[in-house]
Amino acid sequence: MELRPAFRFNGFAVLLGWLVSTLLFGALAVLSLISVSKHDGGALAWAGAVVGVLGVVIVAALATGLIVVDPNEAKVVTFFGRYIGSVSEPGFFSVVPLSDRKSISLRVRNFETQKLKVNDADGNPVEIAAVVVYKVVDSFKAAFAVDDYEEYVETQSEAAVRHLATTHPYDAHDDARTSLRDGAEVAEELTVELRERTLTAGIEVIEARITHLAYAPEIAQAMLVRQQAAQVVAARTQIVEGAVGMVALALDRLAEQGTVELDEERKANMVSNLLVVLCGDRATQPVVNAGSLY
């Protein structure tokens, strides 16, 4: 069964007809009963009384079909267990009398998952949480496909976050892997997975993003040392590459301008001194050599 609009009338027109009908049938019933009480109406008076009372009862039953639909809200209408349609247009309407109506909010909602402790793709325990923004787009599925669509979305969101954490490492040590710290890519992957998981409940996931990501406390200090070491190695690598380029440039300029002729031993000594000066993490102290290099 699919979502479909419920058969409905303008509520104000039905309300006006209800008031007029109630007055007419009520007046008929009262007049007939008065006539019966005076014993001057006979069978006709009794018939009028019965018609009047039945008319009031029927008109009162028709009034049970009046509903008010607020903006960004849907009313799911069922008649003795049978789904007859939904009303999502805001306003005052009249639907099938004696029907049951369930309100479903169509507003955009968001919630944040709990901080989950999960092992990432490298086996490291991490803490992760995400915020999910969603709304109901199919009131029939939201009302009847699952017991509680809000609880369903929360459960599926936690399951999707756990699956995401187990398939990606906290830190990617090469460019071929996507890490949990790659915000845009991870958010898109999480959103797509949640859309597939919540489609059964008539939910559209608008956005899902990680709001908390950290190593578990028991390994946080060790991982901090590891990250610092990695940053030091990366900085040293860049420094060495720059220093080698500067040394090569110095040797080439000296050779081009003919400032001084250096044999291989002097070039090696010059390269060694320049690399020490450029790659050292402390200020160098110059030493003046007043004699020969040999």
Sequence and secondary structure as in RCSB ss.txt:
>XXXX:A:sequence
MELRPAFRFNGFAVLLGWLVSTLLFGALAVLSLISVSKHDGGALAWAGAVVGVLGVVIVAALATGLIVVDPNEAK
VVTFFGRYIGSVSEPGFFSVVPLSDRKSISLRVRNFETQKLKVNDADGNPVEIAAVVVYKVVDSFKAAFAVDDYE
EYVETQSEAAVRHLATTHPYDAHDDARTSLRDGAEVAEELTVELRERTLTAGIEVIEARITHLAYAPEIAQAMLV
RQQAAQVVAARTQIVEGAVGMVALALDRLAEQGTVELDEERKANMVSNLLVVLCGDRATQPVVNAGSLY
>XXXX:A:secstr
    B   EEHHHHHHHHHHHHHHHHHHHHHHHHHHHTT SHHHHHHHHHHHHHHHHHHHHHHTTEEEE TTEEE
EEEETTEEEEEE S EEEE STT EEEEEE S EEEE   EEEE TTS EEEEEEEEEEEES HHHHHHTSS HH
HHHHHHHHHHHHHHHHHS SS SSTTS  TT HHHHHHHHHHHHHHHHGGGTEEEEEEEEEEEEE HHHHHHHHH
HHHHHHHHHHHHHHHHHHHHHHHHHHHHHHHHTS    HHHHHHHHHHHHHHHH SS        S   
